[in-house]
Amino acid sequence: ADTRKHVGRAMMTNWGGERYVRGAYAAARPGRSEARATLMRPVADKIFFAGEHLAGPLIQTCGGARLSGESVARQVAAVLAAE
């Protein structure tokens, strides 16, 4: 199968070369994964966390990071709309 027929657009990133990332991803210490639930809750509707570390079943993936960011963006928009 010709993969190019099925891909509309693609890009590649050298994560290991990224200054602030260096190829890292999140991992909870044994027995500490419940801390993610705490991070998913906004602090006084002023501080919100998003990222692959809060992506549930998509943890440690770029897709998870995107979905987490979109979800938090909707939360922030709802808070701002209510003000």
Backbone as ProteinMPNN parsed JSONL, in Angstrom:
{"seq_chain_A": "ADTRKHVGRAMMTNWGGERYVRGAYAAARPGRSEARATLMRPVADKIFFAGEHLAGPLIQTCGGARLSGESVARQVAAVLAAE", "coords_chain_A": {"N_chain_A": [[0.846, -1.194, 0.0], [0.453, 2.234, -0.751], [1.429, 4.543, 1.338], [1.473, 7.327, 1.184], [-0.83, 8.055, -0.191], [-2.793, 8.071, 1.698], [-2.209, 9.965, 3.556], [-2.664, 13.259, 4.231], [-1.209, 15.495, 5.084], [1.85, 15.956, 6.785], [4.246, 16.237, 9.441], [7.47, 16.346, 10.981], [9.189, 16.215, 14.052], [12.181, 16.78, 15.766], [12.299, 15.716, 18.662], [14.2, 15.096, 20.583], [16.093, 17.018, 20.098], [14.917, 19.362, 20.851], [15.115, 22.2, 22.835], [13.792, 22.606, 25.364], [12.442, 20.274, 25.786], [13.744, 17.858, 25.042], [13.165, 15.213, 24.316], [11.64, 14.134, 26.359], [8.996, 12.671, 28.36], [6.023, 12.408, 30.387], [5.917, 10.575, 33.455], [4.474, 8.952, 36.137], [5.501, 8.54, 39.515], [5.734, 5.315, 41.085], [2.656, 4.409, 42.495], [1.748, 7.029, 42.652], [0.073, 8.082, 40.728], [-2.418, 9.188, 41.168], [-2.095, 11.851, 41.59], [-2.415, 13.148, 39.214], [-5.157, 13.585, 38.925], [-5.556, 15.648, 40.72], [-4.079, 17.686, 39.483], [-5.668, 18.104, 37.277], [-7.754, 19.635, 38.107], [-8.876, 22.969, 38.106], [-7.24, 25.773, 39.653], [-8.744, 27.911, 41.691], [-10.19, 28.818, 39.491], [-8.345, 30.157, 37.93], [-5.818, 29.173, 37.385], [-4.813, 26.727, 35.188], [-4.003, 23.454, 34.14], [-2.597, 21.604, 31.47], [-1.773, 18.999, 29.15], [0.263, 16.23, 27.901], [0.631, 14.648, 30.108], [-1.734, 14.644, 31.429], [-3.586, 13.294, 29.951], [-5.212, 11.05, 30.184], [-6.164, 7.958, 28.834], [-4.536, 8.447, 26.675], [-2.095, 9.234, 27.546], [1.304, 10.298, 27.468], [1.461, 10.819, 24.758], [1.502, 12.74, 21.699], [-0.972, 13.288, 20.584], [-2.598, 13.026, 22.824], [-1.685, 15.209, 24.311], [-2.585, 17.3, 22.712], [-5.414, 16.914, 22.772], [-5.877, 17.229, 25.516], [-5.09, 19.902, 25.842], [-7.01, 21.174, 24.213], [-9.336, 20.554, 25.622], [-8.896, 21.878, 28.069], [-8.747, 24.466, 27.104], [-11.407, 24.87, 26.383], [-12.55, 24.821, 28.941], [-11.386, 27.126, 30.078], [-12.443, 29.068, 28.362], [-15.154, 28.838, 29.033], [-15.116, 29.71, 31.697], [-14.281, 32.367, 31.337], [-16.409, 33.326, 29.797], [-18.436, 33.284, 31.641], [-17.844, 35.36, 33.302]], "CA_chain_A": [[0.0, 0.0, 0.0], [1.184, 3.499, -0.814], [1.029, 5.335, 2.501], [1.285, 8.736, 0.817], [-2.219, 8.257, -0.641], [-3.667, 8.155, 2.865], [-1.748, 11.034, 4.441], [-2.837, 14.563, 3.592], [-0.128, 16.389, 5.497], [2.597, 15.42, 7.921], [5.469, 16.936, 9.823], [8.27, 15.583, 11.918], [9.936, 17.045, 14.994], [13.28, 16.127, 16.468], [12.03, 16.02, 20.067], [15.443, 15.022, 21.334], [16.832, 18.246, 19.862], [14.185, 20.518, 21.374], [15.824, 22.707, 24.009], [13.055, 22.467, 26.625], [11.797, 18.967, 25.86], [14.818, 16.86, 24.974], [12.639, 13.872, 24.163], [11.05, 13.659, 27.609], [7.551, 12.549, 28.53], [5.66, 12.281, 31.798], [5.705, 9.273, 34.083], [4.226, 9.109, 37.576], [6.21, 7.614, 40.402], [4.853, 4.226, 41.496], [1.683, 4.734, 43.529], [1.458, 8.465, 42.709], [-0.68, 8.521, 39.552], [-3.608, 9.944, 41.582], [-1.758, 13.282, 41.554], [-2.932, 13.696, 37.954], [-6.524, 14.069, 39.163], [-5.407, 16.954, 41.373], [-3.624, 18.648, 38.471], [-6.736, 18.353, 36.3], [-8.712, 20.591, 38.67], [-8.382, 24.35, 38.092], [-6.976, 26.421, 40.939], [-9.497, 29.168, 41.796], [-10.572, 29.215, 38.122], [-7.314, 31.075, 37.422], [-4.662, 28.398, 36.937], [-5.24, 25.489, 34.55], [-2.903, 22.649, 33.622], [-2.921, 20.73, 30.347], [-0.603, 18.362, 28.552], [0.198, 14.783, 27.723], [0.616, 13.998, 31.424], [-3.123, 14.643, 31.907], [-4.375, 12.867, 28.797], [-5.929, 9.795, 30.422], [-5.649, 6.801, 28.096], [-3.572, 8.885, 25.658], [-0.922, 9.782, 28.23], [2.6, 10.133, 26.807], [1.335, 10.947, 23.306], [1.243, 14.094, 21.189], [-2.422, 13.409, 20.45], [-3.12, 13.274, 24.165], [-1.362, 16.597, 24.669], [-3.499, 18.176, 21.965], [-6.771, 16.785, 23.308], [-5.875, 17.84, 26.845], [-5.061, 21.352, 25.632], [-8.311, 21.616, 23.705], [-10.297, 20.44, 26.719], [-8.646, 22.965, 29.017], [-9.12, 25.718, 26.43], [-12.869, 24.999, 26.529], [-12.806, 25.184, 30.346], [-11.005, 28.53, 30.249], [-13.436, 29.866, 27.636], [-16.389, 28.83, 29.821], [-14.899, 30.58, 32.863], [-14.261, 33.752, 30.859], [-17.758, 33.684, 29.345], [-19.287, 33.454, 32.821], [-17.462, 36.585, 34.036]], "C_chain_A": [[0.883, 1.246, 0.0], [0.674, 4.416, 0.29], [0.727, 6.773, 2.127], [-0.13, 9.036, 0.328], [-3.151, 8.551, 0.536], [-3.289, 9.268, 3.844], [-1.849, 12.352, 3.696], [-1.682, 15.499, 3.872], [0.566, 15.777, 6.709], [3.781, 16.323, 8.22], [6.197, 16.098, 10.855], [9.042, 16.561, 12.8], [11.025, 16.21, 15.635], [13.146, 16.461, 17.952], [13.289, 15.976, 20.91], [16.295, 16.274, 21.19], [16.147, 19.492, 20.383], [14.781, 20.938, 22.713], [15.106, 22.415, 25.33], [12.415, 21.094, 26.805], [12.83, 17.853, 25.954], [14.298, 15.433, 24.96], [11.951, 13.312, 25.386], [9.537, 13.479, 27.507], [7.277, 12.235, 29.997], [5.536, 10.823, 32.23], [5.529, 9.517, 35.581], [5.092, 8.118, 38.352], [5.241, 6.497, 40.803], [3.948, 4.648, 42.657], [1.281, 6.195, 43.585], [0.626, 8.961, 41.528], [-1.939, 9.306, 39.922], [-3.337, 11.447, 41.586], [-2.262, 13.932, 40.266], [-4.339, 14.252, 38.137], [-6.494, 15.44, 39.83], [-5.013, 18.011, 40.359], [-4.7, 18.986, 37.444], [-7.763, 19.356, 36.809], [-8.127, 21.999, 38.631], [-8.174, 24.871, 39.513], [-7.667, 27.777, 40.907], [-9.931, 29.703, 40.432], [-9.602, 30.226, 37.517], [-6.116, 30.332, 36.834], [-5.164, 27.049, 36.433], [-4.007, 24.759, 34.03], [-3.414, 21.766, 32.495], [-1.63, 20.083, 29.868], [-0.737, 16.858, 28.508], [0.142, 14.04, 29.052], [-0.791, 13.918, 32.012], [-4.079, 14.106, 30.851], [-5.064, 11.52, 28.971], [-5.339, 8.647, 29.631], [-4.634, 7.173, 27.009], [-2.338, 9.534, 26.283], [0.341, 9.418, 27.452], [2.498, 10.17, 25.284], [1.1, 12.402, 22.917], [-0.256, 14.32, 21.031], [-3.081, 13.677, 21.788], [-2.867, 14.695, 24.616], [-2.318, 17.556, 23.981], [-4.903, 18.124, 22.552], [-6.883, 17.404, 24.696], [-5.9, 19.359, 26.728], [-6.381, 21.898, 25.14], [-9.366, 21.59, 24.802], [-10.132, 21.587, 27.715], [-8.99, 24.313, 28.39], [-10.628, 25.944, 26.523], [-13.236, 25.389, 27.961], [-12.513, 26.658, 30.589], [-12.023, 29.434, 29.567], [-14.743, 29.945, 28.417], [-16.265, 29.741, 31.04], [-14.944, 32.041, 32.436], [-15.644, 34.217, 30.414], [-18.688, 33.953, 30.522], [-18.974, 34.736, 33.592], [-18.22, 37.789, 33.532]], "O_chain_A": [[1.918, 1.296, 0.664], [-0.405, 4.997, 0.171], [-0.182, 7.381, 2.693], [-0.58, 10.177, 0.429], [-4.179, 9.207, 0.371], [-3.975, 9.481, 4.843], [-1.206, 12.547, 2.664], [-1.229, 16.217, 2.98], [-0.076, 15.152, 7.553], [4.251, 17.07, 7.361], [5.603, 15.247, 11.517], [9.491, 17.608, 12.335], [10.8, 15.057, 16.002], [13.799, 17.38, 18.446], [13.425, 16.748, 21.86], [17.124, 16.566, 22.052], [16.734, 20.573, 20.361], [14.932, 20.116, 23.617], [15.744, 22.021, 26.307], [11.898, 20.793, 27.881], [12.776, 17.013, 26.853], [14.922, 14.538, 25.53], [11.699, 12.108, 25.443], [8.89, 14.08, 26.65], [8.174, 11.85, 30.747], [5.104, 9.963, 31.463], [6.336, 10.202, 36.209], [5.368, 7.01, 37.892], [4.033, 6.729, 40.853], [4.417, 5.175, 43.667], [0.535, 6.582, 44.485], [0.493, 10.172, 41.351], [-2.48, 10.021, 39.079], [-4.282, 12.236, 41.586], [-2.509, 15.138, 40.235], [-4.674, 15.287, 37.56], [-7.325, 16.297, 39.527], [-5.555, 19.117, 40.372], [-4.645, 20.04, 36.812], [-8.56, 19.874, 36.027], [-6.998, 22.207, 39.077], [-8.855, 24.451, 40.449], [-7.24, 28.683, 40.192], [-10.027, 30.916, 40.245], [-9.992, 31.052, 36.691], [-5.48, 30.811, 35.896], [-5.848, 26.32, 37.151], [-3.072, 25.389, 33.536], [-4.527, 21.244, 32.558], [-0.535, 20.567, 30.151], [-1.706, 16.284, 29.004], [-0.348, 12.913, 29.107], [-1.014, 13.201, 32.988], [-5.264, 14.438, 30.865], [-5.462, 10.908, 27.98], [-4.143, 8.377, 29.734], [-3.948, 6.298, 26.481], [-1.625, 10.292, 25.625], [0.421, 8.347, 26.85], [3.353, 9.616, 24.593], [0.571, 13.191, 23.699], [-0.756, 15.409, 21.311], [-4.021, 14.468, 21.875], [-3.73, 15.32, 25.232], [-2.803, 18.509, 24.591], [-5.514, 19.162, 22.803], [-7.89, 18.038, 25.011], [-6.651, 20.026, 27.439], [-6.83, 22.954, 25.586], [-10.192, 22.497, 24.899], [-11.114, 22.19, 28.149], [-9.475, 25.209, 29.081], [-11.078, 27.073, 26.718], [-14.139, 26.2, 28.169], [-13.298, 27.356, 31.229], [-12.424, 30.454, 30.129], [-15.374, 31.001, 28.461], [-17.205, 30.462, 31.377], [-15.574, 32.864, 33.1], [-16.011, 35.373, 30.629], [-19.616, 34.755, 30.416], [-19.76, 35.152, 34.444], [-18.024, 38.896, 34.034]]}, "name": "protein", "num_of_chains": 1, "seq": "ADTRKHVGRAMMTNWGGERYVRGAYAAARPGRSEARATLMRPVADKIFFAGEHLAGPLIQTCGGARLSGESVARQVAAVLAAE"}
